[in-house]
Amino acid sequence: MNPFEMMKNLQSLQSGMQEMQAKMADISVTGTAGGEMVRVTMNGQMTVTGVKIEPEAVDPDDIGMLEDLVRAATSDAIAKIKDAIQQEVSSMTGGMPIPPGFMGM
């Protein structure tokens, strides 16, 4: 393969990755648990950007339940982010499959 062509392809790939990283920051999903009594909002970089807990979810005698709801809502948000990232990457790659382990998938 022509070395200049390889450089051009690498530059294109690098540009595409930078574009994808910028788009990931704009993605936002909300995971829920307990009939939406607990909501965790997360961006495409897997940073938790918000947590909302309805007062009826708080029982001082059952902190374990609230902890489980927060964990479940966070897991739900992570699953939704992974799905959104897969869709975004798939659209950028023209539907080519994403390699296993790519961006934590």
C-alpha positions, -999 to +999 in steps of 0.1 A: +000+000+000+011+035-008+026+052+023+009+085+014-025+067+011-019+051+045-012+085+061-043+100+044-064+071+058-049+075+093-057+112+093-092+105+082-096+080+110-082+104+135-106+131+124-135+107+126-126+097+161-123+133+172-157+140+157-172+109+174-158+120+208-173+154+204-207+138+196-205+115+227-204+146+249-237+157+234-255+124+240-276+123+271-298+095+285-317+089+317-318+056+334-347+049+357-357+025+385-386+020+409-413+033+385-391+063+377-388+072+414-350+073+409-335+088+377-298+089+367-288+111+338-255+103+320-237+117+290-220+098+262-187+099+281-203+079+309-203+108+333-233+110+356-247+145+351-278+143+373-296+123+399-332+128+409-348+109+437-385+113+445-393+118+482-414+087+484-384+066+474-366+076+506-374+054+536-349+060+564-356+025+577-347+009+543-316+026+529-307-006+512-338-003+489-327+033+479-292+021+472-306-007+450-327+018+431-298+041+425-277+012+413-304-001+390-310+034+375-273+038+369-271+004+352-301+013+331-284+046+320-252+027+312-271+002+290-288+031+272-255+050+267-239+019+252-268+014+228-267+051+218-229+049+212-233+017+191-260+034+170-238+065+166-207+045+157-227+023+133-240+054+115-205+068+112-191+035+099-219+030+074-233+000+093-200-019+097-200-040+128-182-025+159-152-046+170-157-063+204-143-042+232-144-010+212-151+020+236-161-005+263-188-021+243 
